[in-house]
């Protein structure tokens, strides 16, 4: 695909990232559109200051703010984050307006671009939350298991993540789903190695996935490995990364996809389980109360907002 998509969507994994949730100030939408139209130039400027940092960004808008901010008809599948309730976890829509995703191989580059963009928005937005993430060991979560092993590679990344001809007005855009998990690592670390591996359906140190017939129906890899009616694997492009400080540790789960329906099915499978209600046992060791859903348009779309 040759669309001018925002760079953070399909680029390979980074060592550092930040996720910034913003709300648009009512009455300041025209001012915000002017800044959004300048975002591609601002990003290019900071990229030139950090030429070897592999600095990427993406900005998306939720169904709660799309028409108010952009004054455009929304993408076909843009909707609020789904609500699910299961034995171990319940999540609902966070209803935030904007998500800014900035990532690079250098923390200072991430900080520089994030600060530049936030200052440019000025009083047209309010900050809800910023979560800074980082690569941990060899792309592991704080549970000790490798994260993102099922990600598509090469040209398949764009094929999975970018909208195609199914929504011609928004080709090259992407649906972004965001959810912040805070882990109960004390509880997790009390489990023996076999319990941990059975919970994932994968070995911890060698990162070898169990054979399908050896997996518990509650295993994380069982609950997230879904297929369509033709037996084809349902894929999303993950950019999840750990976050942590002295008070809490967890995972920011982020995915890009040409349709939000695949993520929704995966999350439902994890929280509510299958037809027999067999949920993902990994949910016993983590906590989240809300998520947010956004659409990330092309750079051309952003640039056109000044008109």
C-alpha positions as a Markdown table, in Angstrom:
| # | Residue | x | y | z |
|---|---|---|---|---|
| 1 | Unk | 0.0 | 0.0 | 0.0 |
| 2 | Unk | 1.4 | 3.4 | -0.9 |
| 3 | Unk | -0.9 | 5.6 | 1.2 |
| 4 | Unk | 0.8 | 8.3 | 3.3 |
| 5 | Unk | 0.0 | 6.6 | 6.6 |
| 6 | Unk | 1.2 | 7.9 | 9.9 |
| 7 | Unk | 4.6 | 6.4 | 10.7 |
| 8 | Unk | 4.0 | 4.8 | 14.0 |
| 9 | Unk | 1.5 | 2.3 | 12.6 |
| 10 | Unk | 3.7 | -0.1 | 10.6 |
| 11 | Unk | 7.3 | 0.7 | 11.6 |
| 12 | Unk | 9.2 | -2.1 | 13.5 |
| 13 | Unk | 9.2 | -2.1 | 17.3 |
| 14 | Unk | 10.9 | 0.7 | 19.3 |
| 15 | Unk | 12.7 | 0.6 | 22.6 |
| 16 | Unk | 10.9 | 3.7 | 24.0 |
| 17 | Unk | 7.4 | 5.0 | 23.6 |
| 18 | Unk | 4.8 | 7.3 | 25.2 |
| 19 | Unk | 1.0 | 7.2 | 25.0 |
| 20 | Unk | -0.8 | 10.5 | 25.6 |
| 21 | Unk | -4.5 | 10.7 | 26.2 |
| 22 | Unk | -6.0 | 14.1 | 25.5 |
| 23 | Unk | -9.5 | 15.8 | 25.5 |
| 24 | Unk | -10.4 | 18.5 | 23.0 |
| 25 | Unk | -11.5 | 21.8 | 24.7 |
| 26 | Unk | -15.0 | 22.7 | 23.5 |
| 27 | Unk | -14.9 | 26.0 | 21.5 |
| 28 | Unk | -11.2 | 25.5 | 20.6 |
| 29 | Unk | -11.8 | 23.1 | 17.7 |
| 30 | Unk | -10.8 | 25.5 | 15.0 |
| 31 | Unk | -7.5 | 26.3 | 16.8 |
| 32 | Unk | -6.9 | 22.5 | 17.3 |
| 33 | Unk | -7.5 | 21.9 | 13.5 |
| 34 | Unk | -4.8 | 24.4 | 12.7 |
| 35 | Unk | -2.3 | 22.6 | 14.9 |
| 36 | Unk | -3.3 | 19.2 | 13.6 |
| 37 | Unk | -2.7 | 20.3 | 10.0 |
| 38 | Unk | 0.8 | 21.3 | 11.1 |
| 39 | Unk | 1.5 | 18.0 | 12.8 |
| 40 | Unk | 3.3 | 16.3 | 9.8 |
| 41 | Unk | 5.7 | 19.3 | 9.6 |
| 42 | Unk | 6.3 | 19.3 | 13.3 |
| 43 | Unk | 7.1 | 15.6 | 13.3 |
| 44 | Unk | 9.4 | 16.0 | 10.3 |
| 45 | Unk | 11.2 | 18.9 | 12.1 |
| 46 | Unk | 12.0 | 16.8 | 15.2 |
| 47 | Unk | 12.9 | 13.8 | 13.1 |
| 48 | Unk | 15.6 | 15.9 | 11.5 |
| 49 | Unk | 17.0 | 16.8 | 15.0 |
| 50 | Unk | 17.2 | 13.0 | 15.8 |
| 51 | Unk | 18.1 | 11.5 | 12.4 |
| 52 | Unk | 19.2 | 8.1 | 13.8 |
| 53 | Unk | 16.5 | 7.6 | 16.4 |
| 54 | Unk | 13.8 | 6.0 | 14.2 |
| 55 | Unk | 11.3 | 8.5 | 15.6 |
| 56 | Unk | 7.7 | 7.8 | 14.7 |
| 57 | Unk | 4.3 | 9.1 | 15.7 |
| 58 | Unk | 0.6 | 8.7 | 15.2 |
| 59 | Unk | -2.4 | 10.7 | 16.4 |
| 60 | Unk | -6.0 | 9.3 | 16.5 |
| 61 | Unk | -9.5 | 10.5 | 17.3 |
| 62 | Unk | -12.3 | 8.7 | 19.0 |
| 63 | Unk | -16.0 | 8.4 | 18.0 |
| 64 | Unk | -16.7 | 10.9 | 20.8 |
| 65 | Unk | -14.7 | 13.7 | 19.1 |
| 66 | Unk | -14.3 | 12.8 | 15.4 |
| 67 | Unk | -17.0 | 15.0 | 13.9 |
| 68 | Unk | -16.5 | 17.8 | 16.4 |
| 69 | Unk | -12.7 | 18.0 | 15.7 |
| 70 | Unk | -12.5 | 17.1 | 12.0 |
| 71 | Unk | -15.9 | 18.2 | 10.7 |
| 72 | Unk | -15.8 | 15.1 | 8.5 |
| 73 | Unk | -18.0 | 12.0 | 8.3 |
| 74 | Unk | -16.4 | 9.3 | 10.5 |
| 75 | Unk | -14.8 | 6.1 | 9.2 |
| 76 | Unk | -17.3 | 3.3 | 8.8 |
| 77 | Unk | -16.3 | 1.3 | 11.9 |
| 78 | Unk | -15.3 | 4.0 | 14.3 |
| 79 | Unk | -17.2 | 3.3 | 17.5 |
| 80 | Unk | -16.8 | 3.5 | 21.3 |
| 81 | Unk | -14.5 | 1.0 | 23.0 |
| 82 | Unk | -16.6 | -2.1 | 23.8 |
| 83 | Unk | -17.8 | -3.0 | 27.3 |
| 84 | Unk | -17.2 | -6.6 | 28.6 |
| 85 | Unk | -17.7 | -8.2 | 31.9 |
| 86 | Unk | -16.2 | -11.5 | 33.0 |
| 87 | Unk | -15.3 | -13.5 | 36.0 |
| 88 | Unk | -11.9 | -11.8 | 36.5 |
| 89 | Unk | -12.2 | -8.4 | 34.7 |
| 90 | Unk | -14.7 | -5.8 | 33.6 |
| 91 | Unk | -13.8 | -3.0 | 31.1 |
| 92 | Unk | -15.7 | -0.1 | 29.6 |
| 93 | Unk | -15.2 | 2.8 | 27.3 |
| 94 | Unk | -12.9 | 5.5 | 28.6 |
| 95 | Unk | -14.5 | 8.1 | 26.2 |
| 96 | Unk | -11.3 | 10.1 | 25.7 |
| 97 | Unk | -11.0 | 12.3 | 22.5 |
| 98 | Unk | -7.4 | 11.9 | 21.2 |
| 99 | Unk | -4.5 | 9.5 | 21.5 |
| 100 | Unk | -1.0 | 10.5 | 20.7 |
| 101 | Unk | 1.5 | 7.6 | 20.2 |
| 102 | Unk | 5.2 | 8.6 | 19.9 |
| 103 | Unk | 8.0 | 6.1 | 19.8 |
| 104 | Unk | 11.7 | 5.8 | 19.0 |
| 105 | Unk | 15.0 | 4.1 | 19.8 |
| 106 | Unk | 15.9 | 7.0 | 22.1 |
| 107 | Unk | 13.9 | 8.3 | 25.1 |
| 108 | Unk | 15.0 | 11.9 | 24.5 |
| 109 | Unk | 13.6 | 11.9 | 21.0 |
| 110 | Unk | 10.3 | 10.6 | 22.3 |
| 111 | Unk | 10.3 | 13.3 | 24.9 |
| 112 | Unk | 11.2 | 16.1 | 22.5 |
| 113 | Unk | 8.5 | 15.3 | 20.0 |
| 114 | Unk | 5.8 | 14.8 | 22.6 |
| 115 | Unk | 6.6 | 18.1 | 24.3 |
| 116 | Unk | 6.7 | 20.0 | 21.0 |
| 117 | Unk | 3.3 | 18.6 | 20.0 |
| 118 | Unk | 1.7 | 19.2 | 23.4 |
| 119 | Unk | 3.0 | 22.8 | 23.5 |
| 120 | Unk | 1.7 | 23.4 | 20.0 |
| 121 | Unk | -1.8 | 22.2 | 21.0 |
| 122 | Unk | -1.7 | 24.8 | 23.8 |
| 123 | Unk | -5.1 | 25.4 | 25.4 |
| 124 | Unk | -7.0 | 23.6 | 22.7 |
| 125 | Unk | -6.6 | 20.3 | 24.6 |
| 126 | Unk | -6.4 | 19.1 | 28.2 |
| 127 | Unk | -4.1 | 16.3 | 29.3 |
| 128 | Unk | -5.9 | 13.2 | 30.6 |
| 129 | Unk | -2.9 | 10.9 | 31.1 |
| 130 | Unk | 0.6 | 10.2 | 29.8 |
| 131 | Unk | 2.1 | 6.7 | 30.1 |
| 132 | Unk | 5.7 | 6.2 | 29.2 |
| 133 | Unk | 6.8 | 2.7 | 28.2 |
| 134 | Unk | 10.1 | 0.9 | 27.4 |
| 135 | Unk | 11.5 | -2.3 | 26.1 |
| 136 | Unk | 12.1 | -4.8 | 28.9 |
| 137 | Unk | 14.8 | -7.4 | 28.3 |
| 138 | Unk | 14.2 | -9.2 | 25.0 |
| 139 | Unk | 10.7 | -7.7 | 24.4 |
| 140 | Unk | 9.2 | -9.3 | 27.5 |
| 141 | Unk | 6.3 | -8.2 | 29.6 |
| 142 | Unk | 6.9 | -7.9 | 33.4 |
| 143 | Unk | 5.4 | -11.4 | 33.7 |
| 144 | Unk | 8.6 | -12.6 | 32.2 |
| 145 | Unk | 7.0 | -13.8 | 28.9 |
| 146 | Unk | 7.8 | -12.5 | 25.4 |
| 147 | Unk | 5.1 | -10.2 | 24.1 |
| 148 | Unk | 3.9 | -9.8 | 20.5 |
| 149 | Unk | 5.2 | -13.1 | 19.2 |
| 150 | Unk | 2.2 | -13.4 | 16.7 |
| 151 | Unk | 2.8 | -10.0 | 15.0 |
| 152 | Unk | 2.7 | -9.9 | 11.2 |
| 153 | Unk | 6.0 | -9.2 | 9.5 |
| 154 | Unk | 7.2 | -7.3 | 6.4 |
| 155 | Unk | 4.5 | -6.3 | 4.0 |
| 156 | Unk | 1.9 | -8.1 | 6.0 |
| 157 | Unk | 2.1 | -5.4 | 8.7 |
| 158 | Unk | 0.5 | -2.9 | 6.3 |
| 159 | Unk | -1.9 | -5.4 | 5.0 |
| 160 | Unk | -3.1 | -6.1 | 8.5 |
| 161 | Unk | -3.0 | -2.6 | 9.9 |
| 162 | Unk | -4.2 | -0.3 | 7.1 |
| 163 | Unk | -7.7 | 0.3 | 5.8 |
| 164 | Unk | -8.1 | -0.7 | 2.2 |
| 165 | Unk | -10.8 | -0.4 | -0.4 |
| 166 | Unk | -13.5 | -1.4 | 2.0 |
| 167 | Unk | -13.7 | 2.2 | 3.1 |
| 168 | Unk | -12.3 | 4.3 | 0.2 |
| 169 | Unk | -12.5 | 7.6 | 2.0 |
| 170 | Unk | -10.2 | 6.4 | 4.7 |
| 171 | Unk | -7.7 | 4.2 | 2.9 |
| 172 | Unk | -4.4 | 4.2 | 4.6 |
| 173 | Unk | -5.8 | 4.9 | 8.0 |
| 174 | Unk | -6.0 | 2.5 | 10.9 |
| 175 | Unk | -8.1 | 1.6 | 13.9 |
| 176 | Unk | -6.2 | 1.9 | 17.2 |
| 177 | Unk | -7.3 | 0.2 | 20.4 |
| 178 | Unk | -5.7 | 1.1 | 23.7 |
| 179 | Unk | -6.0 | -0.5 | 27.1 |
| 180 | Unk | -3.7 | -0.1 | 30.1 |
| 181 | Unk | -3.2 | -3.3 | 32.3 |
| 182 | Unk | -1.8 | -2.9 | 35.8 |
| 183 | Unk | -0.3 | -6.3 | 36.9 |
| 184 | Unk | -0.6 | -8.0 | 40.3 |
| 185 | Unk | 3.0 | -9.2 | 40.1 |
| 186 | Unk | 3.1 | -10.2 | 43.7 |
| 187 | Unk | 0.3 | -12.7 | 43.0 |
| 188 | Unk | 1.8 | -13.7 | 39.7 |
| 189 | Unk | 5.3 | -14.4 | 41.2 |
| 190 | Unk | 3.8 | -16.7 | 43.8 |
| 191 | Unk | 2.7 | -19.1 | 41.0 |
| 192 | Unk | 5.1 | -21.9 | 40.1 |
| 193 | Unk | 6.7 | -22.1 | 36.6 |
| 194 | Unk | 4.3 | -24.7 | 35.3 |
| 195 | Unk | 1.2 | -22.7 | 36.3 |
| 196 | Unk | 2.7 | -19.6 | 34.7 |
| 197 | Unk | 3.4 | -21.4 | 31.5 |
| 198 | Unk | 0.0 | -23.1 | 31.4 |
| 199 | Unk | -1.6 | -19.7 | 31.9 |
| 200 | Unk | 0.1 | -18.5 | 28.7 |
| 201 | Unk | 0.2 | -21.7 | 26.8 |
| 202 | Unk | 3.9 | -21.1 | 26.1 |
| 203 | Unk | 7.2 | -21.8 | 27.8 |
| 204 | Unk | 8.7 | -18.9 | 29.7 |
| 205 | Unk | 12.4 | -19.0 | 28.9 |
| 206 | Unk | 12.5 | -20.7 | 25.5 |
| 207 | Unk | 9.4 | -18.9 | 24.3 |
| 208 | Unk | 8.0 | -22.1 | 22.7 |
| 209 | Unk | 4.3 | -22.2 | 22.2 |
| 210 | Unk | 2.4 | -25.3 | 23.4 |
| 211 | Unk | 0.9 | -27.6 | 20.8 |
| 212 | Unk | -2.8 | -26.8 | 20.3 |
| 213 | Unk | -4.0 | -30.0 | 22.0 |
| 214 | Unk | -1.8 | -29.3 | 25.0 |
| 215 | Unk | -3.3 | -25.9 | 25.7 |
| 216 | Unk | -5.8 | -25.3 | 28.4 |
| 217 | Unk | -9.0 | -23.6 | 27.0 |
| 218 | Unk | -8.1 | -20.9 | 29.6 |
| 219 | Unk | -4.6 | -20.3 | 28.1 |
| 220 | Unk | -3.9 | -16.8 | 26.9 |
| 221 | Unk | -2.6 | -18.0 | 23.5 |
| 222 | Unk | -5.8 | -20.1 | 23.2 |
| 223 | Unk | -8.1 | -17.2 | 23.9 |
| 224 | Unk | -6.3 | -14.8 | 21.6 |
| 225 | Unk | -5.7 | -17.2 | 18.6 |
| 226 | Unk | -8.9 | -16.7 | 16.7 |
| 227 | Unk | -9.9 | -17.8 | 13.2 |
| 228 | Unk | -12.6 | -16.7 | 10.8 |
| 229 | Unk | -15.3 | -18.9 | 9.2 |
| 230 | Unk | -12.8 | -20.1 | 6.5 |
| 231 | Unk | -10.2 | -21.0 | 9.1 |
| 232 | Unk | -7.9 | -18.1 | 8.5 |
| 233 | Unk | -6.1 | -16.5 | 11.5 |
| 234 | Unk | -7.5 | -13.2 | 12.6 |
| 235 | Unk | -4.5 | -10.8 | 13.0 |
| 236 | Unk | -3.8 | -7.4 | 14.5 |
| 237 | Unk | -0.6 | -5.4 | 14.6 |
| 238 | Unk | 0.5 | -5.0 | 18.3 |
| 239 | Unk | 2.7 | -2.2 | 19.7 |
| 240 | Unk | 2.2 | -3.1 | 23.3 |
| 241 | Unk | 5.0 | -2.2 | 25.8 |
| 242 | Unk | 5.6 | -2.4 | 29.5 |
| 243 | Unk | 5.4 | 0.6 | 31.8 |
| 244 | Unk | 6.4 | 0.8 | 35.4 |
| 245 | Unk | 7.6 | 2.8 | 38.4 |
| 246 | Unk | 8.0 | 2.1 | 42.1 |
| 247 | Unk | 4.2 | 2.0 | 42.7 |
| 248 | Unk | 2.9 | 0.0 | 39.8 |
| 249 | Unk | 3.9 | -2.1 | 36.8 |
| 250 | Unk | 2.0 | -3.3 | 33.8 |
| 251 | Unk | 1.4 | -3.3 | 30.1 |
| 252 | Unk | 0.0 | -0.8 | 27.7 |
| 253 | Unk | -1.8 | -2.9 | 25.1 |
| 254 | Unk | -2.0 | -1.1 | 21.8 |
| 255 | Unk | -3.1 | -2.6 | 18.5 |
| 256 | Unk | -3.5 | -1.3 | 14.9 |
| 257 | Unk | -5.9 | -2.9 | 12.5 |
| 258 | Unk | -7.9 | -2.3 | 9.3 |
| 259 | Unk | -11.0 | -3.2 | 11.4 |
| 260 | Unk | -11.6 | -2.9 | 15.1 |
| 261 | Unk | -13.8 | -6.0 | 15.1 |
| 262 | Unk | -10.8 | -8.4 | 15.4 |
| 263 | Unk | -9.5 | -6.7 | 18.6 |
| 264 | Unk | -13.0 | -6.7 | 20.0 |
| 265 | Unk | -13.4 | -10.4 | 19.4 |
| 266 | Unk | -10.0 | -11.1 | 21.1 |
| 267 | Unk | -10.8 | -8.9 | 24.1 |
| 268 | Unk | -14.2 | -10.6 | 24.5 |
| 269 | Unk | -12.6 | -14.0 | 24.2 |
| 270 | Unk | -10.2 | -13.0 | 27.0 |
| 271 | Unk | -12.6 | -11.5 | 29.4 |
| 272 | Unk | -15.9 | -13.3 | 28.8 |
| 273 | Unk | -14.4 | -16.5 | 27.4 |
| 274 | Unk | -15.8 | -19.0 | 24.8 |
| 275 | Unk | -19.3 | -20.4 | 24.5 |
| 276 | Unk | -18.7 | -22.3 | 27.8 |
| 277 | Unk | -17.5 | -19.1 | 29.5 |
| 278 | Unk | -13.9 | -20.3 | 29.8 |
| 279 | Unk | -12.0 | -17.0 | 30.1 |
| 280 | Unk | -8.3 | -16.1 | 29.9 |
| 281 | Unk | -6.7 | -17.0 | 33.2 |
| 282 | Unk | -4.0 | -14.4 | 32.7 |
| 283 | Unk | -6.8 | -11.9 | 33.6 |
| 284 | Unk | -6.5 | -13.3 | 37.2 |
| 285 | Unk | -3.2 | -11.5 | 37.5 |
| 286 | Unk | -3.9 | -8.1 | 36.0 |
| 287 | Unk | -6.4 | -5.3 | 36.2 |
| 288 | Unk | -7.9 | -2.7 | 33.8 |
| 289 | Unk | -11.1 | -0.7 | 34.1 |
| 290 | Unk | -11.4 | 1.0 | 30.8 |
| 291 | Unk | -10.0 | 1.2 | 27.2 |
| 292 | Unk | -10.3 | 3.6 | 24.3 |
| 293 | Unk | -10.8 | 3.2 | 20.6 |
| 294 | Unk | -9.5 | 5.7 | 18.0 |
| 295 | Unk | -9.1 | 6.1 | 14.2 |
| 296 | Unk | -5.7 | 7.2 | 13.0 |
| 297 | Unk | -6.1 | 9.0 | 9.6 |
| 298 | Unk | -3.5 | 9.6 | 6.9 |
| 299 | Unk | -1.0 | 12.5 | 7.0 |
| 300 | Unk | -2.9 | 14.0 | 4.0 |
| 301 | Unk | -6.1 | 14.0 | 6.0 |
| 302 | Unk | -4.4 | 15.9 | 8.8 |
| 303 | Unk | -2.8 | 18.4 | 6.4 |
| 304 | Unk | -6.2 | 19.1 | 4.9 |
| 305 | Unk | -7.8 | 20.1 | 8.2 |
| 306 | Unk | -6.4 | 23.7 | 7.7 |
| 307 | Unk | -8.8 | 24.3 | 4.9 |
